Amino acid sequence: MTRTVRSILIAGAGAWALVAAGSLAQAADPFKLTSSTLEDNAPLAVKNAGNNKQNPNCVGENVSPPLAWANPPAGTTSYALIMYDPEGRGGLGVVHWVAYGIPASVTGFAEGEVSGPSDKYVGGKSTPGLAHYFGPCTPPGDWHHYTFTLIATDLDPKALEPGLTKDQLFEKLNGHAKGAAGLIGRFRRP
């Protein structure tokens, strides 16, 4: 074999190795948020709706859906989780849940686990002023979309004080967000 042919074969093998390594990197599973009871953009169960006797639109049991996540970005040390209804309040939006300081070792919440306070996260402040999950209280009419957004951060789980609103949390996460995963559940009053 001539030196030229050998050089071409070595260069070709090196190029193939780079392409293969790039393909493997692209094949890595993405950061994702899932639920065993909710497909993306599917209806939430009635039991997941809010329960407030003073509000006739709250027709549920306030049972939080199970949530699980996998494949966080490298360098993740904690998570934040927001549940938001962009159609609520006539389009001004309703924040149903603000949670953060979730340690990277936590990979999900069981059904109903966050319907009240939990030691697995720091509670922020939702539009109704609650520090835990509060399900949909959708008025009669069209479907509302409830967006669950999980944000991977490089912050220590104890870095932020309790009671932050969504906007205050986002300000504190600026420069610390590593990536996000989302899941949408829809709801309308039965």
Rosetta constraint file for C-alpha pairs under 8 A:
AtomPair CA 1 CA 5 HARMONIC 6.45 0.50
AtomPair CA 1 CA 6 HARMONIC 6.58 0.50
AtomPair CA 2 CA 6 HARMONIC 6.21 0.50
AtomPair CA 3 CA 7 HARMONIC 6.11 0.50
AtomPair CA 4 CA 8 HARMONIC 6.23 0.50
AtomPair CA 5 CA 9 HARMONIC 6.18 0.50
AtomPair CA 6 CA 10 HARMONIC 6.13 0.50
AtomPair CA 7 CA 11 HARMONIC 6.05 0.50
AtomPair CA 8 CA 12 HARMONIC 5.98 0.50
AtomPair CA 9 CA 13 HARMONIC 6.09 0.50
AtomPair CA 10 CA 14 HARMONIC 6.17 0.50
AtomPair CA 11 CA 15 HARMONIC 6.16 0.50
AtomPair CA 12 CA 16 HARMONIC 6.12 0.50
AtomPair CA 13 CA 17 HARMONIC 6.17 0.50
AtomPair CA 14 CA 18 HARMONIC 6.35 0.50
AtomPair CA 15 CA 19 HARMONIC 6.27 0.50
AtomPair CA 16 CA 20 HARMONIC 6.05 0.50
AtomPair CA 17 CA 21 HARMONIC 6.05 0.50
AtomPair CA 18 CA 22 HARMONIC 6.16 0.50
AtomPair CA 19 CA 23 HARMONIC 6.16 0.50
AtomPair CA 20 CA 24 HARMONIC 6.20 0.50
AtomPair CA 21 CA 25 HARMONIC 6.25 0.50
AtomPair CA 22 CA 26 HARMONIC 6.24 0.50
AtomPair CA 23 CA 27 HARMONIC 6.13 0.50
AtomPair CA 24 CA 28 HARMONIC 6.60 0.50
AtomPair CA 29 CA 71 HARMONIC 6.48 0.50
AtomPair CA 30 CA 71 HARMONIC 6.09 0.50
AtomPair CA 30 CA 72 HARMONIC 7.85 0.50
AtomPair CA 31 CA 69 HARMONIC 7.39 0.50
AtomPair CA 31 CA 70 HARMONIC 5.86 0.50
AtomPair CA 31 CA 71 HARMONIC 4.59 0.50
AtomPair CA 31 CA 72 HARMONIC 5.07 0.50
AtomPair CA 31 CA 73 HARMONIC 6.79 0.50
AtomPair CA 31 CA 179 HARMONIC 7.91 0.50
AtomPair CA 31 CA 180 HARMONIC 7.26 0.50
AtomPair CA 31 CA 181 HARMONIC 6.06 0.50
AtomPair CA 32 CA 69 HARMONIC 5.55 0.50
AtomPair CA 32 CA 70 HARMONIC 5.71 0.50
AtomPair CA 32 CA 71 HARMONIC 6.79 0.50
AtomPair CA 32 CA 72 HARMONIC 7.77 0.50
AtomPair CA 32 CA 180 HARMONIC 7.99 0.50
AtomPair CA 32 CA 181 HARMONIC 5.04 0.50
AtomPair CA 32 CA 182 HARMONIC 6.96 0.50
AtomPair CA 33 CA 67 HARMONIC 6.99 0.50
AtomPair CA 33 CA 68 HARMONIC 5.81 0.50
AtomPair CA 33 CA 69 HARMONIC 4.49 0.50
AtomPair CA 33 CA 70 HARMONIC 6.97 0.50
AtomPair CA 33 CA 150 HARMONIC 7.04 0.50
AtomPair CA 33 CA 181 HARMONIC 5.53 0.50
AtomPair CA 33 CA 182 HARMONIC 5.71 0.50
AtomPair CA 33 CA 183 HARMONIC 6.20 0.50
AtomPair CA 34 CA 38 HARMONIC 7.62 0.50
AtomPair CA 34 CA 39 HARMONIC 7.59 0.50
AtomPair CA 34 CA 40 HARMONIC 7.83 0.50
AtomPair CA 34 CA 67 HARMONIC 5.77 0.50
AtomPair CA 34 CA 68 HARMONIC 5.29 0.50
AtomPair CA 34 CA 69 HARMONIC 6.15 0.50
AtomPair CA 34 CA 183 HARMONIC 6.68 0.50
AtomPair CA 35 CA 39 HARMONIC 6.85 0.50
AtomPair CA 35 CA 65 HARMONIC 7.11 0.50
AtomPair CA 35 CA 66 HARMONIC 5.49 0.50
AtomPair CA 35 CA 67 HARMONIC 4.64 0.50
AtomPair CA 35 CA 68 HARMONIC 6.01 0.50
AtomPair CA 36 CA 66 HARMONIC 6.48 0.50
AtomPair CA 36 CA 67 HARMONIC 7.30 0.50
AtomPair CA 37 CA 65 HARMONIC 6.99 0.50
AtomPair CA 37 CA 66 HARMONIC 6.95 0.50
AtomPair CA 38 CA 42 HARMONIC 6.30 0.50
AtomPair CA 38 CA 43 HARMONIC 7.32 0.50
AtomPair CA 38 CA 44 HARMONIC 6.61 0.50
AtomPair CA 38 CA 65 HARMONIC 7.71 0.50
AtomPair CA 38 CA 185 HARMONIC 7.02 0.50
AtomPair CA 39 CA 185 HARMONIC 7.70 0.50
AtomPair CA 40 CA 183 HARMONIC 5.42 0.50
AtomPair CA 40 CA 184 HARMONIC 5.26 0.50
AtomPair CA 40 CA 185 HARMONIC 6.42 0.50
AtomPair CA 41 CA 145 HARMONIC 7.81 0.50
AtomPair CA 41 CA 183 HARMONIC 7.26 0.50
AtomPair CA 41 CA 184 HARMONIC 4.79 0.50
AtomPair CA 41 CA 185 HARMONIC 5.05 0.50
AtomPair CA 41 CA 186 HARMONIC 6.16 0.50
AtomPair CA 42 CA 184 HARMONIC 7.30 0.50
AtomPair CA 42 CA 185 HARMONIC 5.40 0.50
AtomPair CA 42 CA 186 HARMONIC 5.84 0.50
AtomPair CA 43 CA 185 HARMONIC 5.46 0.50
AtomPair CA 43 CA 186 HARMONIC 4.43 0.50
AtomPair CA 43 CA 187 HARMONIC 5.50 0.50
AtomPair CA 44 CA 48 HARMONIC 6.33 0.50
AtomPair CA 44 CA 49 HARMONIC 7.76 0.50
AtomPair CA 44 CA 185 HARMONIC 5.44 0.50
AtomPair CA 44 CA 186 HARMONIC 5.74 0.50
AtomPair CA 44 CA 187 HARMONIC 5.73 0.50
AtomPair CA 45 CA 49 HARMONIC 7.26 0.50
AtomPair CA 45 CA 187 HARMONIC 7.97 0.50
AtomPair CA 46 CA 59 HARMONIC 7.18 0.50
AtomPair CA 46 CA 60 HARMONIC 5.26 0.50
AtomPair CA 46 CA 61 HARMONIC 7.54 0.50
AtomPair CA 47 CA 60 HARMONIC 4.65 0.50
AtomPair CA 47 CA 61 HARMONIC 4.72 0.50
AtomPair CA 47 CA 62 HARMONIC 6.16 0.50
AtomPair CA 47 CA 63 HARMONIC 5.73 0.50
AtomPair CA 48 CA 60 HARMONIC 6.09 0.50
AtomPair CA 48 CA 61 HARMONIC 6.28 0.50
AtomPair CA 48 CA 62 HARMONIC 5.12 0.50
AtomPair CA 48 CA 63 HARMONIC 4.70 0.50
AtomPair CA 48 CA 64 HARMONIC 5.58 0.50
AtomPair CA 48 CA 65 HARMONIC 6.39 0.50
AtomPair CA 48 CA 135 HARMONIC 5.65 0.50
AtomPair CA 48 CA 136 HARMONIC 7.27 0.50
AtomPair CA 49 CA 58 HARMONIC 6.43 0.50
AtomPair CA 49 CA 59 HARMONIC 6.24 0.50
AtomPair CA 49 CA 60 HARMONIC 4.23 0.50
AtomPair CA 49 CA 61 HARMONIC 6.18 0.50
AtomPair CA 49 CA 62 HARMONIC 5.23 0.50
AtomPair CA 49 CA 63 HARMONIC 7.22 0.50
AtomPair CA 49 CA 134 HARMONIC 7.68 0.50
AtomPair CA 49 CA 135 HARMONIC 4.27 0.50
AtomPair CA 49 CA 136 HARMONIC 4.49 0.50
AtomPair CA 49 CA 137 HARMONIC 6.23 0.50
AtomPair CA 50 CA 58 HARMONIC 4.87 0.50
AtomPair CA 50 CA 59 HARMONIC 6.43 0.50
AtomPair CA 50 CA 60 HARMONIC 5.15 0.50
AtomPair CA 50 CA 61 HARMONIC 6.08 0.50
AtomPair CA 50 CA 62 HARMONIC 4.40 0.50
AtomPair CA 50 CA 63 HARMONIC 7.89 0.50
AtomPair CA 50 CA 134 HARMONIC 5.61 0.50
AtomPair CA 50 CA 135 HARMONIC 3.92 0.50
AtomPair CA 50 CA 136 HARMONIC 5.11 0.50
AtomPair CA 50 CA 137 HARMONIC 5.51 0.50
AtomPair CA 51 CA 58 HARMONIC 5.04 0.50
AtomPair CA 51 CA 59 HARMONIC 6.08 0.50
AtomPair CA 51 CA 60 HARMONIC 5.23 0.50
AtomPair CA 51 CA 61 HARMONIC 5.20 0.50
AtomPair CA 51 CA 62 HARMONIC 5.32 0.50
AtomPair CA 51 CA 135 HARMONIC 7.52 0.50
AtomPair CA 51 CA 137 HARMONIC 7.95 0.50
AtomPair CA 52 CA 56 HARMONIC 7.70 0.50
AtomPair CA 52 CA 58 HARMONIC 5.54 0.50
AtomPair CA 52 CA 59 HARMONIC 7.89 0.50
AtomPair CA 53 CA 58 HARMONIC 7.24 0.50
AtomPair CA 55 CA 137 HARMONIC 7.80 0.50
AtomPair CA 57 CA 137 HARMONIC 4.82 0.50
AtomPair CA 57 CA 138 HARMONIC 5.64 0.50
AtomPair CA 57 CA 139 HARMONIC 5.39 0.50
AtomPair CA 57 CA 140 HARMONIC 7.55 0.50
AtomPair CA 57 CA 189 HARMONIC 7.06 0.50
AtomPair CA 58 CA 136 HARMONIC 6.91 0.50
AtomPair CA 58 CA 137 HARMONIC 4.31 0.50
AtomPair CA 58 CA 138 HARMONIC 7.12 0.50
AtomPair CA 59 CA 137 HARMONIC 7.01 0.50
AtomPair CA 59 CA 189 HARMONIC 7.38 0.50
AtomPair CA 60 CA 135 HARMONIC 7.80 0.50
AtomPair CA 62 CA 112 HARMONIC 7.98 0.50
AtomPair CA 62 CA 115 HARMONIC 6.38 0.50
AtomPair CA 62 CA 133 HARMONIC 7.76 0.50
AtomPair CA 62 CA 134 HARMONIC 6.20 0.50
AtomPair CA 62 CA 135 HARMONIC 5.31 0.50
AtomPair CA 63 CA 111 HARMONIC 6.86 0.50
AtomPair CA 63 CA 112 HARMONIC 4.69 0.50
AtomPair CA 63 CA 115 HARMONIC 5.76 0.50
AtomPair CA 63 CA 135 HARMONIC 7.41 0.50
AtomPair CA 64 CA 111 HARMONIC 5.63 0.50
AtomPair CA 64 CA 112 HARMONIC 4.53 0.50
AtomPair CA 64 CA 113 HARMONIC 6.84 0.50
AtomPair CA 64 CA 114 HARMONIC 6.15 0.50
AtomPair CA 64 CA 115 HARMONIC 5.41 0.50
AtomPair CA 64 CA 133 HARMONIC 6.49 0.50
AtomPair CA 64 CA 134 HARMONIC 7.79 0.50
AtomPair CA 64 CA 135 HARMONIC 7.07 0.50
AtomPair CA 65 CA 110 HARMONIC 7.37 0.50
AtomPair CA 65 CA 111 HARMONIC 4.88 0.50
AtomPair CA 65 CA 112 HARMONIC 6.43 0.50
AtomPair CA 66 CA 108 HARMONIC 7.47 0.50
AtomPair CA 66 CA 109 HARMONIC 5.59 0.50
AtomPair CA 66 CA 110 HARMONIC 4.61 0.50
AtomPair CA 66 CA 111 HARMONIC 4.08 0.50
AtomPair CA 66 CA 112 HARMONIC 7.16 0.50
AtomPair CA 66 CA 113 HARMONIC 7.95 0.50
AtomPair CA 67 CA 108 HARMONIC 5.22 0.50
AtomPair CA 67 CA 109 HARMONIC 5.24 0.50
AtomPair CA 67 CA 110 HARMONIC 6.63 0.50
AtomPair CA 67 CA 111 HARMONIC 7.57 0.50
AtomPair CA 68 CA 107 HARMONIC 5.72 0.50
AtomPair CA 68 CA 108 HARMONIC 3.98 0.50
AtomPair CA 68 CA 109 HARMONIC 6.45 0.50
AtomPair CA 69 CA 107 HARMONIC 5.43 0.50
AtomPair CA 69 CA 108 HARMONIC 5.96 0.50
AtomPair CA 70 CA 107 HARMONIC 6.78 0.50
AtomPair CA 72 CA 76 HARMONIC 6.57 0.50
AtomPair CA 72 CA 152 HARMONIC 6.74 0.50
AtomPair CA 72 CA 179 HARMONIC 7.89 0.50
AtomPair CA 73 CA 152 HARMONIC 7.04 0.50
AtomPair CA 73 CA 178 HARMONIC 6.28 0.50
AtomPair CA 73 CA 179 HARMONIC 6.52 0.50
AtomPair CA 74 CA 178 HARMONIC 7.94 0.50
AtomPair CA 75 CA 153 HARMONIC 7.91 0.50
AtomPair CA 75 CA 154 HARMONIC 6.17 0.50
AtomPair CA 75 CA 178 HARMONIC 7.66 0.50
AtomPair CA 76 CA 104 HARMONIC 6.44 0.50
AtomPair CA 76 CA 152 HARMONIC 5.71 0.50
AtomPair CA 76 CA 153 HARMONIC 5.35 0.50
AtomPair CA 76 CA 154 HARMONIC 5.08 0.50
AtomPair CA 76 CA 155 HARMONIC 7.98 0.50
AtomPair CA 76 CA 178 HARMONIC 6.85 0.50
AtomPair CA 77 CA 103 HARMONIC 6.36 0.50
AtomPair CA 77 CA 104 HARMONIC 4.94 0.50
AtomPair CA 77 CA 152 HARMONIC 7.55 0.50
AtomPair CA 77 CA 153 HARMONIC 6.10 0.50
AtomPair CA 77 CA 154 HARMONIC 4.98 0.50
AtomPair CA 77 CA 155 HARMONIC 6.02 0.50
AtomPair CA 77 CA 156 HARMONIC 6.08 0.50
AtomPair CA 77 CA 157 HARMONIC 7.09 0.50
AtomPair CA 78 CA 100 HARMONIC 7.65 0.50
AtomPair CA 78 CA 101 HARMONIC 5.73 0.50
AtomPair CA 78 CA 102 HARMONIC 5.21 0.50
AtomPair CA 78 CA 103 HARMONIC 4.53 0.50
AtomPair CA 78 CA 104 HARMONIC 4.64 0.50
AtomPair CA 78 CA 152 HARMONIC 6.14 0.50
AtomPair CA 78 CA 153 HARMONIC 5.33 0.50
AtomPair CA 78 CA 154 HARMONIC 6.34 0.50
AtomPair CA 78 CA 155 HARMONIC 6.07 0.50
AtomPair CA 78 CA 156 HARMONIC 6.32 0.50
AtomPair CA 78 CA 157 HARMONIC 5.40 0.50
AtomPair CA 79 CA 100 HARMONIC 5.86 0.50
AtomPair CA 79 CA 101 HARMONIC 6.05 0.50
AtomPair CA 79 CA 102 HARMONIC 4.92 0.50
AtomPair CA 79 CA 103 HARMONIC 6.53 0.50
AtomPair CA 79 CA 104 HARMONIC 6.62 0.50
AtomPair CA 79 CA 150 HARMONIC 6.66 0.50
AtomPair CA 79 CA 151 HARMONIC 5.42 0.50
AtomPair CA 79 CA 152 HARMONIC 4.63 0.50
AtomPair CA 79 CA 153 HARMONIC 5.64 0.50
AtomPair CA 79 CA 157 HARMONIC 7.85 0.50
AtomPair CA 80 CA 98 HARMONIC 7.58 0.50
AtomPair CA 80 CA 99 HARMONIC 5.54 0.50
AtomPair CA 80 CA 100 HARMONIC 3.90 0.50
AtomPair CA 80 CA 101 HARMONIC 6.40 0.50
AtomPair CA 80 CA 102 HARMONIC 6.38 0.50
AtomPair CA 80 CA 150 HARMONIC 5.74 0.50
AtomPair CA 80 CA 151 HARMONIC 5.08 0.50
AtomPair CA 80 CA 152 HARMONIC 6.71 0.50
AtomPair CA 80 CA 153 HARMONIC 7.52 0.50
AtomPair CA 81 CA 97 HARMONIC 7.65 0.50
AtomPair CA 81 CA 98 HARMONIC 6.08 0.50
AtomPair CA 81 CA 99 HARMONIC 5.09 0.50
AtomPair CA 81 CA 100 HARMONIC 6.13 0.50
AtomPair CA 81 CA 148 HARMONIC 6.89 0.50
AtomPair CA 81 CA 149 HARMONIC 5.60 0.50
AtomPair CA 81 CA 150 HARMONIC 4.51 0.50
AtomPair CA 81 CA 151 HARMONIC 6.30 0.50
AtomPair CA 82 CA 95 HARMONIC 7.54 0.50
AtomPair CA 82 CA 96 HARMONIC 7.62 0.50
AtomPair CA 82 CA 97 HARMONIC 5.49 0.50
AtomPair CA 82 CA 98 HARMONIC 4.83 0.50
AtomPair CA 82 CA 99 HARMONIC 6.40 0.50
AtomPair CA 82 CA 147 HARMONIC 7.68 0.50
AtomPair CA 82 CA 148 HARMONIC 5.60 0.50
AtomPair CA 82 CA 149 HARMONIC 5.23 0.50
AtomPair CA 82 CA 150 HARMONIC 6.66 0.50
AtomPair CA 82 CA 166 HARMONIC 7.46 0.50
AtomPair CA 83 CA 95 HARMONIC 6.10 0.50
AtomPair CA 83 CA 96 HARMONIC 5.29 0.50
AtomPair CA 83 CA 97 HARMONIC 4.97 0.50
AtomPair CA 83 CA 98 HARMONIC 6.81 0.50
AtomPair CA 83 CA 146 HARMONIC 6.38 0.50
AtomPair CA 83 CA 147 HARMONIC 5.43 0.50
AtomPair CA 83 CA 148 HARMONIC 4.50 0.50
AtomPair CA 83 CA 149 HARMONIC 6.55 0.50
AtomPair CA 84 CA 93 HARMONIC 7.10 0.50
AtomPair CA 84 CA 94 HARMONIC 5.85 0.50
AtomPair CA 84 CA 95 HARMONIC 4.52 0.50
AtomPair CA 84 CA 96 HARMONIC 5.67 0.50
AtomPair CA 84 CA 97 HARMONIC 7.20 0.50
AtomPair CA 84 CA 146 HARMONIC 5.49 0.50
AtomPair CA 84 CA 147 HARMONIC 5.18 0.50
AtomPair CA 84 CA 148 HARMONIC 6.69 0.50
AtomPair CA 85 CA 93 HARMONIC 5.44 0.50
AtomPair CA 85 CA 94 HARMONIC 5.11 0.50
AtomPair CA 85 CA 95 HARMONIC 6.35 0.50
AtomPair CA 85 CA 96 HARMONIC 7.33 0.50
AtomPair CA 85 CA 144 HARMONIC 6.67 0.50
AtomPair CA 85 CA 145 HARMONIC 5.73 0.50
AtomPair CA 85 CA 146 HARMONIC 4.71 0.50
AtomPair CA 85 CA 147 HARMONIC 6.41 0.50
AtomPair CA 86 CA 91 HARMONIC 6.01 0.50
AtomPair CA 86 CA 92 HARMONIC 6.68 0.50
AtomPair CA 86 CA 93 HARMONIC 4.19 0.50
AtomPair CA 86 CA 94 HARMONIC 6.48 0.50
AtomPair CA 86 CA 144 HARMONIC 7.69 0.50
AtomPair CA 86 CA 145 HARMONIC 6.94 0.50
AtomPair CA 86 CA 146 HARMONIC 7.50 0.50
AtomPair CA 87 CA 91 HARMONIC 4.36 0.50
AtomPair CA 87 CA 92 HARMONIC 6.81 0.50
AtomPair CA 87 CA 93 HARMONIC 5.47 0.50
AtomPair CA 87 CA 94 HARMONIC 7.68 0.50
AtomPair CA 87 CA 144 HARMONIC 5.90 0.50
AtomPair CA 87 CA 145 HARMONIC 7.12 0.50
AtomPair CA 88 CA 92 HARMONIC 6.25 0.50
AtomPair CA 88 CA 93 HARMONIC 4.41 0.50
AtomPair CA 88 CA 94 HARMONIC 5.16 0.50
AtomPair CA 88 CA 138 HARMONIC 7.61 0.50
AtomPair CA 88 CA 144 HARMONIC 7.37 0.50
AtomPair CA 89 CA 93 HARMONIC 5.58 0.50
AtomPair CA 89 CA 94 HARMONIC 6.54 0.50
AtomPair CA 94 CA 126 HARMONIC 7.85 0.50
AtomPair CA 94 CA 127 HARMONIC 5.83 0.50
AtomPair CA 95 CA 126 HARMONIC 5.11 0.50
AtomPair CA 95 CA 127 HARMONIC 5.10 0.50
AtomPair CA 95 CA 128 HARMONIC 7.98 0.50
AtomPair CA 95 CA 166 HARMONIC 7.36 0.50
AtomPair CA 96 CA 126 HARMONIC 5.29 0.50
AtomPair CA 96 CA 127 HARMONIC 6.42 0.50
AtomPair CA 96 CA 128 HARMONIC 7.49 0.50
AtomPair CA 96 CA 133 HARMONIC 6.41 0.50
AtomPair CA 96 CA 134 HARMONIC 5.36 0.50
AtomPair CA 96 CA 135 HARMONIC 6.63 0.50
AtomPair CA 96 CA 136 HARMONIC 7.58 0.50
AtomPair CA 97 CA 124 HARMONIC 7.47 0.50
AtomPair CA 97 CA 125 HARMONIC 7.19 0.50
AtomPair CA 97 CA 126 HARMONIC 5.20 0.50
AtomPair CA 97 CA 130 HARMONIC 7.53 0.50
AtomPair CA 97 CA 131 HARMONIC 6.99 0.50
AtomPair CA 97 CA 132 HARMONIC 5.94 0.50
AtomPair CA 97 CA 133 HARMONIC 4.99 0.50
AtomPair CA 97 CA 134 HARMONIC 6.36 0.50
AtomPair CA 98 CA 123 HARMONIC 6.28 0.50
AtomPair CA 98 CA 124 HARMONIC 4.78 0.50
AtomPair CA 98 CA 125 HARMONIC 6.02 0.50
AtomPair CA 98 CA 126 HARMONIC 5.98 0.50
AtomPair CA 98 CA 131 HARMONIC 6.86 0.50
AtomPair CA 98 CA 132 HARMONIC 7.21 0.50
AtomPair CA 98 CA 133 HARMONIC 7.86 0.50
AtomPair CA 98 CA 164 HARMONIC 7.79 0.50
AtomPair CA 98 CA 165 HARMONIC 6.97 0.50
AtomPair CA 98 CA 166 HARMONIC 6.30 0.50
AtomPair CA 99 CA 121 HARMONIC 6.00 0.50
AtomPair CA 99 CA 122 HARMONIC 5.70 0.50
AtomPair CA 99 CA 123 HARMONIC 4.92 0.50
AtomPair CA 99 CA 124 HARMONIC 5.56 0.50
AtomPair CA 99 CA 131 HARMONIC 7.53 0.50
AtomPair CA 99 CA 132 HARMONIC 7.38 0.50
AtomPair CA 100 CA 121 HARMONIC 5.62 0.50
AtomPair CA 100 CA 122 HARMONIC 5.23 0.50
AtomPair CA 100 CA 123 HARMONIC 6.70 0.50
AtomPair CA 100 CA 124 HARMONIC 7.29 0.50
AtomPair CA 100 CA 157 HARMONIC 7.54 0.50
AtomPair CA 101 CA 121 HARMONIC 5.30 0.50
AtomPair CA 101 CA 122 HARMONIC 5.42 0.50
AtomPair CA 101 CA 155 HARMONIC 7.95 0.50
AtomPair CA 101 CA 156 HARMONIC 7.15 0.50
AtomPair CA 101 CA 157 HARMONIC 3.87 0.50
AtomPair CA 101 CA 158 HARMONIC 5.93 0.50
AtomPair CA 101 CA 159 HARMONIC 7.30 0.50
AtomPair CA 101 CA 160 HARMONIC 7.07 0.50
AtomPair CA 102 CA 106 HARMONIC 6.73 0.50
AtomPair CA 102 CA 120 HARMONIC 5.94 0.50
AtomPair CA 102 CA 121 HARMONIC 4.65 0.50
AtomPair CA 102 CA 122 HARMONIC 7.11 0.50
AtomPair CA 102 CA 157 HARMONIC 5.92 0.50
AtomPair CA 103 CA 120 HARMONIC 7.42 0.50
AtomPair CA 103 CA 121 HARMONIC 7.63 0.50
AtomPair CA 103 CA 156 HARMONIC 7.90 0.50
AtomPair CA 103 CA 157 HARMONIC 5.46 0.50
AtomPair CA 106 CA 120 HARMONIC 7.63 0.50
AtomPair CA 109 CA 113 HARMONIC 6.03 0.50
AtomPair CA 109 CA 114 HARMONIC 7.12 0.50
AtomPair CA 110 CA 114 HARMONIC 7.99 0.50
AtomPair CA 113 CA 118 HARMONIC 7.41 0.50
AtomPair CA 114 CA 118 HARMONIC 6.15 0.50
AtomPair CA 114 CA 132 HARMONIC 6.20 0.50
AtomPair CA 114 CA 133 HARMONIC 5.83 0.50
AtomPair CA 115 CA 132 HARMONIC 6.12 0.50
AtomPair CA 115 CA 133 HARMONIC 5.02 0.50
AtomPair CA 115 CA 134 HARMONIC 6.88 0.50
AtomPair CA 116 CA 132 HARMONIC 5.43 0.50
AtomPair CA 116 CA 133 HARMONIC 6.75 0.50
AtomPair CA 117 CA 123 HARMONIC 7.44 0.50
AtomPair CA 117 CA 131 HARMONIC 7.03 0.50
AtomPair CA 117 CA 132 HARMONIC 5.66 0.50
AtomPair CA 118 CA 122 HARMONIC 7.99 0.50
AtomPair CA 122 CA 161 HARMONIC 7.73 0.50
AtomPair CA 122 CA 162 HARMONIC 5.75 0.50
AtomPair CA 123 CA 131 HARMONIC 4.37 0.50
AtomPair CA 123 CA 132 HARMONIC 6.08 0.50
AtomPair CA 123 CA 162 HARMONIC 5.67 0.50
AtomPair CA 123 CA 163 HARMONIC 6.10 0.50
AtomPair CA 123 CA 164 HARMONIC 7.83 0.50
AtomPair CA 124 CA 130 HARMONIC 7.54 0.50
AtomPair CA 124 CA 131 HARMONIC 5.05 0.50
AtomPair CA 124 CA 132 HARMONIC 7.68 0.50
AtomPair CA 124 CA 162 HARMONIC 5.59 0.50
AtomPair CA 124 CA 163 HARMONIC 4.01 0.50
AtomPair CA 124 CA 164 HARMONIC 4.54 0.50
AtomPair CA 124 CA 165 HARMONIC 5.80 0.50
AtomPair CA 124 CA 166 HARMONIC 7.61 0.50
AtomPair CA 125 CA 129 HARMONIC 5.13 0.50
AtomPair CA 125 CA 130 HARMONIC 5.38 0.50
AtomPair CA 125 CA 131 HARMONIC 5.14 0.50
AtomPair CA 125 CA 163 HARMONIC 5.03 0.50
AtomPair CA 125 CA 164 HARMONIC 5.59 0.50
AtomPair CA 125 CA 165 HARMONIC 4.84 0.50
AtomPair CA 125 CA 166 HARMONIC 7.41 0.50
AtomPair CA 126 CA 130 HARMONIC 5.26 0.50
AtomPair CA 126 CA 131 HARMONIC 6.53 0.50
AtomPair CA 126 CA 132 HARMONIC 7.95 0.50
AtomPair CA 126 CA 165 HARMONIC 6.44 0.50
AtomPair CA 126 CA 166 HARMONIC 7.49 0.50
AtomPair CA 130 CA 134 HARMONIC 7.52 0.50
AtomPair CA 131 CA 163 HARMONIC 6.96 0.50
AtomPair CA 136 CA 146 HARMONIC 7.88 0.50
AtomPair CA 136 CA 187 HARMONIC 7.05 0.50
AtomPair CA 137 CA 189 HARMONIC 7.87 0.50
AtomPair CA 138 CA 144 HARMONIC 7.00 0.50
AtomPair CA 138 CA 187 HARMONIC 7.03 0.50
AtomPair CA 138 CA 188 HARMONIC 5.65 0.50
AtomPair CA 138 CA 189 HARMONIC 5.96 0.50
AtomPair CA 139 CA 188 HARMONIC 7.26 0.50
AtomPair CA 139 CA 189 HARMONIC 6.55 0.50
AtomPair CA 140 CA 188 HARMONIC 6.80 0.50
AtomPair CA 140 CA 189 HARMONIC 5.63 0.50
AtomPair CA 141 CA 188 HARMONIC 6.90 0.50
AtomPair CA 141 CA 189 HARMONIC 7.49 0.50
AtomPair CA 142 CA 188 HARMONIC 6.41 0.50
AtomPair CA 143 CA 186 HARMONIC 6.22 0.50
AtomPair CA 143 CA 187 HARMONIC 5.46 0.50
AtomPair CA 143 CA 188 HARMONIC 4.81 0.50
AtomPair CA 144 CA 186 HARMONIC 5.57 0.50
AtomPair CA 144 CA 187 HARMONIC 5.46 0.50
AtomPair CA 144 CA 188 HARMONIC 6.31 0.50
AtomPair CA 145 CA 184 HARMONIC 6.40 0.50
AtomPair CA 145 CA 185 HARMONIC 5.90 0.50
AtomPair CA 145 CA 186 HARMONIC 4.55 0.50
AtomPair CA 145 CA 187 HARMONIC 6.69 0.50
AtomPair CA 146 CA 184 HARMONIC 5.49 0.50
AtomPair CA 146 CA 185 HARMONIC 5.08 0.50
AtomPair CA 146 CA 186 HARMONIC 5.83 0.50
AtomPair CA 146 CA 187 HARMONIC 7.59 0.50
AtomPair CA 147 CA 182 HARMONIC 6.93 0.50
AtomPair CA 147 CA 183 HARMONIC 5.95 0.50
AtomPair CA 147 CA 184 HARMONIC 4.55 0.50
AtomPair CA 147 CA 185 HARMONIC 6.56 0.50
AtomPair CA 148 CA 182 HARMONIC 5.52 0.50
AtomPair CA 148 CA 183 HARMONIC 5.15 0.50
AtomPair CA 148 CA 184 HARMONIC 6.07 0.50
AtomPair CA 148 CA 185 HARMONIC 7.95 0.50
AtomPair CA 149 CA 180 HARMONIC 6.73 0.50
AtomPair CA 149 CA 181 HARMONIC 5.89 0.50
AtomPair CA 149 CA 182 HARMONIC 4.52 0.50
AtomPair CA 149 CA 183 HARMONIC 6.69 0.50
AtomPair CA 150 CA 180 HARMONIC 5.47 0.50
AtomPair CA 150 CA 181 HARMONIC 5.25 0.50
AtomPair CA 150 CA 182 HARMONIC 6.12 0.50
AtomPair CA 151 CA 177 HARMONIC 6.55 0.50
AtomPair CA 151 CA 178 HARMONIC 7.31 0.50
AtomPair CA 151 CA 179 HARMONIC 5.90 0.50
AtomPair CA 151 CA 180 HARMONIC 4.39 0.50
AtomPair CA 151 CA 181 HARMONIC 6.67 0.50
AtomPair CA 152 CA 177 HARMONIC 5.86 0.50
AtomPair CA 152 CA 178 HARMONIC 5.26 0.50
AtomPair CA 152 CA 179 HARMONIC 5.41 0.50
AtomPair CA 152 CA 180 HARMONIC 6.04 0.50
AtomPair CA 153 CA 173 HARMONIC 7.34 0.50
AtomPair CA 153 CA 176 HARMONIC 5.36 0.50
AtomPair CA 153 CA 177 HARMONIC 4.52 0.50
AtomPair CA 153 CA 178 HARMONIC 5.25 0.50
AtomPair CA 153 CA 179 HARMONIC 7.48 0.50
AtomPair CA 154 CA 176 HARMONIC 5.47 0.50
AtomPair CA 154 CA 177 HARMONIC 6.76 0.50
AtomPair CA 154 CA 178 HARMONIC 6.89 0.50
AtomPair CA 155 CA 159 HARMONIC 6.35 0.50
AtomPair CA 155 CA 176 HARMONIC 6.57 0.50
AtomPair CA 164 CA 168 HARMONIC 5.56 0.50
AtomPair CA 164 CA 169 HARMONIC 5.69 0.50
AtomPair CA 165 CA 169 HARMONIC 6.02 0.50
AtomPair CA 166 CA 170 HARMONIC 6.15 0.50
AtomPair CA 167 CA 171 HARMONIC 6.27 0.50
AtomPair CA 168 CA 172 HARMONIC 6.40 0.50
AtomPair CA 169 CA 173 HARMONIC 6.13 0.50
AtomPair CA 170 CA 174 HARMONIC 6.20 0.50
AtomPair CA 172 CA 176 HARMONIC 7.99 0.50
AtomPair CA 173 CA 177 HARMONIC 5.80 0.50
